Amino acid sequence: MQIVTRLIAMGRARLLHRQFRNIEGNISALPARVRARLAVMTLREIGQASRCEFPHLYGTAPELRYAAWGQGTEIGFSRAKSDNPEVALRGIALWLAVAYHETKDSPHPSLQPQHRQVLRVLRELRDATGEQSETMAQWMRSGAAA
């Protein structure tokens, strides 16, 4: 059974990595002002997800709450492809929030590189906003960032 679990986790890690490359490309194409908005939106999504009973299932239908992985990353990824810039930003923020919580305390070693990548992007978004964002500074000092 452990082998099956590892294979499933490795498949999930590959899917997240493939999606992450597209999300990262979308983020790098954004202007600085839009990145600052994305940073605030992402922090809001991470905070909302952390208040849920199962943060890694944020954005998933309640009847699927016992699944190993939710649908939040798929929903966010599909929205990130939208032609509407606002929907795309919200999709990226959702994807980052769910991927952060999904990989945060994962016991699977294959998901740890994805968590480091998400943390790197969150750090870059934080740095892109500068020190003028009080919301960002408060969030980083709070326990939600841990």
Secondary structure, 3 states (H helix, E strand, C coil): CHHHHHHHHHHHHHHHHHHHHHHHHHHHCCCHHHHHHHHHHHHHHHHHHHCCCCHHHCCCCHHHCCCCCCCHHHHHHHHHCCCCHHHHHHHHHHHHHHHHHHHHCCCCHHHHHHHHHHHHHHHHHHHHHCCCCHHHHHHHHCHHHC
